[in-house]
Amino acid sequence: MAWLIHNTITNMARSHLTSGFDYLAQVAGFPISQRPIDYVVGVSSYGRALAVGMLNTLIVAAIGIVLTTILGFTVGIARLSSNWLIARIATVYVETIRNIPLLLQLLFWYTVLRLPMPVPKQSFNIADSIFINQRGFYFPAPHWGDAAVLSAVALIVGVAATAFYVRWANRRQEATGRRPPVLIVALALVVGLPALVFVLSGSPVTLDYPALKGFNIAGGATVGPEFFALVLGLVIYTASFIAEIVRGGIRAVSYGQTEAARALGLPSGKTLRLVVIPQAIRVIIPPLTNQYLNLTKNSSLAHFIGFPDLVLVNETVMNQTNRSIEGIAIVMSIYLIISLVTAAFMNWFNKRVALVER
């Protein structure tokens, strides 16, 4: 390592190349199509451009993990269905999708989502508020007022209260055998409380509607076909692996557990949800963590379809600044931190659901 560092510094000095991270404060001169935060060409810095790319990567990873978990569990359970047709459809899905390279699937979905769409002048128009064309999905953009922070605080309070209530409900069920209503209370706290605060604070939000101007759509918010293609490809591909993990986890639970639940009169749905899955989750979580990490890292393939994730934005920055080593170091560090945080959370959750011998 010392030799590599010395050799790199020597060669950079011989080629009159500068080093350091001061370039992050310089003004960036390239546009970014997908911007979750404010970014202005010729005004914002390279550091802010990298922050936009990092947020795009995090958004894709977060949405992808949620959707791929839902789809993976659904397909995995469907593979064990007693219905012959459902089980065979799930099997064909798994065996087909996981044996096609992810990059090809991303290119396929990008082509499928983009080519059939009309040009902006002929956009699909829904109530003069939503436009769909080759360049993306346009919808009204909310602009929050100062009082909107109260709704955000109410949401945080609702989530925390829901967590405490669920723990209390679990203890109550263990003590009495009866489970208090959880879903209704959770919806009231997480959805109803912020909505009530939002209304009482005067609905502090205005909408910026998109409109057709010339040959393009102006105003509102935009989500490009690249984003949809990336999320769709990652979710469908990763879910095929999660489905097999779920199927294996359920198979690892003794069939005697199912027979005992049925002997108590539990229907199939509750047997699966209350007896089988809670035991299978202990087998599912460790390999499931690997799939979450793979999904996050596979999102770096986004630059092949033009989505401005961290890798694509960093490549543009490196081309303009000639700071390749620094740029690669930044990207590697960010992906490492994301992966370590994800793994740490999943390991904590795994310990929470682990069986404790007494």
Secondary structure, DSSP 4 states (H G I P E B T S, - for coil): -HHHHHHHHHHHHHTT---SSGGGGSBP-S--S--SS---TTTSBHHHHHHHHHHHHHHHHHHHHHHHHHHHHHHHHHHT-S-HHHHHHHHHHHHHHTTS-HHHHHHHHHHHHHTTSPPGGG-EEETTTEEEETTEEEEPEEEE-TTHHHHHHHHHHHHHHHHHHHHHHHHHHHHHS-PPP-HHHHHIIIIIHHHHHHHHTT--EEEE--EEETTEEESSEEE-HHHHHHHHHHHHHHHHHHHHHHHHHHHTS-HHHHHHHHHTT--HHHIIIIIIHHHHHHHHHHHHHHHHHHHHHHGGGGGGTT---HHHHHHHHHHHH--HHHHHHHHHHHHHHHHHHHHHHHHHHHHHHS----
